[in-house]
């Protein structure tokens, strides 16, 4: 293990270990988490299917896509602009250019990271929307939109909402 982990190191670790997810904060803090459990994967799958059912291209809605936000993060689901080619970042992590939405399902092992830290990192990277889904009885969805003036996320009016409600609406993240 190197004393200072780079995105190249992170990419190598992830490539050799399919049983864990590796992320690196912009400050160099390494997070290693187990693969998603069935409930976590089910929530991501339902949101993915919702986007596809509403006309989003499967090439633009991607699970587990690494992004370079000054460190390497792997949101559970991403939605990309369909008119922009992939923008290489560092190592195997894409630049957030063209990334419209990052979605995280809150894991018990990373609640603060998902709710607070990634929210700040994604805002700083200029990602226009950030959603996180709680693993409570309603699978509450907290949607946030980036305020261009402050550079911080603001909650979508009327939120949070249960995932069941969200899935009856038409996604609008383009």
C-alpha positions in Angstrom: 0.0 0.0 0.0 1.5 3.4 -1.0 1.8 6.0 1.7 0.1 8.6 -0.6 -2.7 7.0 -2.7 -3.2 8.6 -6.1 -6.1 8.1 -8.5 -3.9 5.7 -10.5 -3.3 3.7 -7.4 -7.0 3.7 -6.7 -7.8 2.5 -10.2 -5.3 -0.3 -9.9 -6.7 -1.4 -6.5 -10.3 -1.4 -7.9 -9.2 -3.3 -11.0 -7.7 -6.1 -8.9 -10.4 -6.4 -6.3 -14.0 -6.8 -7.5 -15.2 -7.4 -3.9 -14.8 -3.8 -2.7 -15.5 -0.2 -3.8 -12.5 2.1 -3.5 -12.9 5.9 -3.2 -10.5 8.7 -2.5 -11.5 12.1 -1.1 -9.8 15.2 -2.5 -7.8 15.3 0.8 -6.4 11.8 0.1 -8.6 9.8 2.5 -9.1 6.3 1.2 -12.5 4.6 1.7 -12.9 0.9 1.1 -16.4 -0.5 1.3 -17.9 -3.9 0.6 -20.1 -4.4 -2.5 -23.7 -3.3 -2.3 -26.2 -5.5 -0.5 -29.3 -6.6 -2.2 -31.5 -3.8 -0.9 -29.0 -1.2 -2.0 -28.7 -2.7 -5.4 -32.5 -2.9 -5.7 -32.9 0.8 -5.0 -30.3 1.7 -7.6 -31.9 -0.6 -10.1 -35.4 0.9 -9.6 -34.1 4.4 -10.2 -32.1 3.2 -13.3 -35.2 1.5 -14.7 -37.2 4.7 -14.1 -34.9 6.8 -16.1 -34.9 4.2 -19.0 -38.7 3.9 -18.9 -38.9 7.7 -19.3 -36.7 7.8 -22.5 -33.2 8.3 -21.1 -30.6 6.5 -23.1 -28.8 3.6 -21.3 -25.5 5.1 -22.5 -26.3 8.2 -20.4 -27.5 6.6 -17.2 -24.6 4.7 -15.6 -24.3 2.8 -12.4 -20.9 2.8 -10.5 -19.1 5.2 -12.9 -15.9 6.7 -11.3 -15.7 10.5 -11.4 -12.7 12.8 -10.7 -13.9 15.4 -8.2 -10.4 16.2 -7.0 -10.4 12.6 -5.7 -12.0 9.6 -7.0 -15.7 9.0 -6.2 -18.1 6.3 -7.5 -21.7 7.4 -7.3 -24.3 4.7 -7.2 -25.9 6.2 -10.4 -25.0 9.0 -12.7 -26.9 10.7 -15.5 -24.9 12.3 -18.3 -25.6 14.8 -21.0 -26.3 12.8 -24.2 -24.6 15.3 -26.5 -21.2 15.3 -24.9 -18.5 12.6 -25.4 -16.8 11.2 -22.3 -14.2 13.6 -20.9 -11.3 11.7 -19.5 -10.2 12.8 -16.0 -7.3 11.3 -14.2 -6.6 7.6 -14.2 -9.9 5.8 -15.1 -12.1 8.4 -13.5 -14.2 10.6 -15.8 -14.2 14.4 -15.5 -17.5 15.7 -14.2 -18.0 17.7 -17.4 -21.4 16.7 -18.8 -22.4 15.0 -15.6 -26.0 16.2 -14.9 -26.8 14.1 -11.8 -25.1 12.0 -9.1 -27.2 9.7 -7.0 -26.1 8.0 -3.8 -28.0 5.4 -1.8 -27.1 6.0 1.8 -25.1 3.1 3.2 -25.1 2.4 6.9 -21.3 2.4 6.8 -21.0 5.8 5.0 -24.0 7.9 6.1 -22.0 11.1 6.8 -19.9 10.6 3.6 -23.1 10.2 1.5 -25.2 12.9 3.1 -22.5 15.6 3.8 -19.1 15.0 2.4 -20.0 13.8 -1.1 -22.6 16.5 -1.3 -19.9 19.2 -0.7 -17.5 17.5 -3.1 -20.0 17.2 -5.9 -21.1 20.8 -5.5 -17.5 22.0 -5.6 -17.0 19.9 -8.8 -20.0 21.8 -10.3 -22.4 18.8 -10.7 -25.8 20.4 -11.3 -27.8 17.9 -9.2 -27.2 15.6 -6.3 -29.7 13.2 -4.9 -29.4 10.8 -2.0 -31.8 8.0 -1.1 -32.3 7.0 2.5 -32.8 3.4 3.4 -35.7 4.1 5.7 -39.2 2.6 5.4 -40.1 5.1 2.6 -36.7 5.2 0.9 -36.9 8.9 1.2 -35.2 10.8 -1.7 -33.5 14.1 -1.0 -33.0 16.0 -4.3 -30.6 19.0 -4.5 -29.9 21.5 -7.2 -26.7 23.5 -7.4 -27.1 27.2 -6.9 -24.7 28.8 -9.4 -24.2 31.9 -7.3 -23.3 30.3 -4.0 -21.8 27.1 -5.4 -23.9 25.1 -2.9 -26.8 22.7 -3.2 -30.3 23.7 -2.3 -33.1 21.3 -1.7 -35.7 21.0 -4.5 -38.9 22.7 -3.2 -41.3 20.1 -1.8 -38.6 17.6 -1.0 -37.8 15.2 0.5 -40.3 12.6 -1.0 -40.6 8.9 -0.9 -39.1 6.9 -3.7 -42.5 5.5 -4.6 -43.7 9.1 -5.3 -40.6 9.9 -7.3 -41.1 6.9 -9.5 -44.6 8.1 -10.5 -43.1 11.3 -11.9 -41.2 12.1 -15.1 -37.5 12.7 -14.5 -36.2 16.2 -15.5 -32.5 16.4 -15.1 -31.5 17.5 -18.6 
